[in-house]
Amino acid sequence: MSFVSFTVPQYQREESYFAPLAGLTADPGTELNFALVPYHPAEQAAGTTGDQVRLIDAALAASAGGRRDWGVCTECGMGRVNTGDVPALLDLHRQIIAAP
């Protein structure tokens, strides 16, 4: 299986940033992951992640392959995160995936 991770800056909620996904032609077996898990969630404007999810879904629905499932990740992995912050980041992963 192949996967690709797309960087999404914590503040980003402009449709133009996500619009190029409509031209995505990745193999259906390629797992798509978007960096929606903010390292500093308290610094992110309320509703940003929800907007990001909506914009990703809309752009992928317009792509050649149509709507597809995708996952979330942090922007640059968790290798440099303080050990004590890992549980909260994992909880954020779950919350984003579980949101309607």
N, C-alpha and C positions, 0 to 999 in steps of 0.2 A: 504494500500500500504506500502511496505517496501522500505527502501533506505539504501545505504551504501556509505560512503565517503572514498576515497583513498587519502592518503597523497602523494603529489608529491613535493619534495623540489624544490625551485625556480631555482636552477642551473641544475637540473637533465635532461639529454638528452641522456642517454645511453640506447641502445636497451635492454640490459640485465636487466635493472630495470623494464621495462614494459613487458618483455617476460612471466612472470608467469600469466599474464592476459589470455594468450592463453589456460590455463587450467581452466578458470573460469566456474563454473557450477551453477551460481546464477539463481534463478527462473526468467522467462521472465518478471514477474510483478515487479521485484525488480529494483528500480531506481538507476542507478550508477552515482556517482558524483566524479569528479577528481579535486583536489586542484591545479588548474592552475592559479588562480588569485594571483599574487605576491603582498605582502604588500608593497614592495619597487621596483616597476617596473623599475626605473632608474638604479637599481643595477643589473638587469637581462641582460645577454648577448642577443643581437639582434637575433631574430629568434628562441629563446629557446621555447617559447610557441607553435609556429608552428610545431617545431620538436616533442614536447610532444604530440600534437594533432595527428600528423601522426603516431607516435609510438603506441598510445592508440588505434586508429582505426585499425591499422594492427594487433595488438595482439588480439583485440576483434573479428576481422574477422576470426582469426584462432581458436577461442574458439569453444566449442561444440555447443553453441547456434548460432554461426555465428555473423555477424555484428549486432550491436544494437545501439540505440540512447543512449546518455549519457549527463550529465550536468556538470557544473563547479561550484566550490566553492573556498573559500580561504582556506589556509592550516589549520587554527585552528579557524575558525569562525571570526566574526568581533566584538566580545564583548570587546576587549581591544584596538580597533582602535580608534584613535582620531576622534571625531565627524566630524571635517572638512575634514577628509580623506574618509569618507563614499561615498560621491557622485562620487569621482574618482574611487573607487573600484567597485561601481555598474556599472559605464561606462566600466570598464575593463571586467566585466562579459559579458556585451552586445557585446563588440568588439570581444571577444573570441568566443562566440556563433555564431556571424554573419559571422566570417571569413570562406572563402571557404575551 
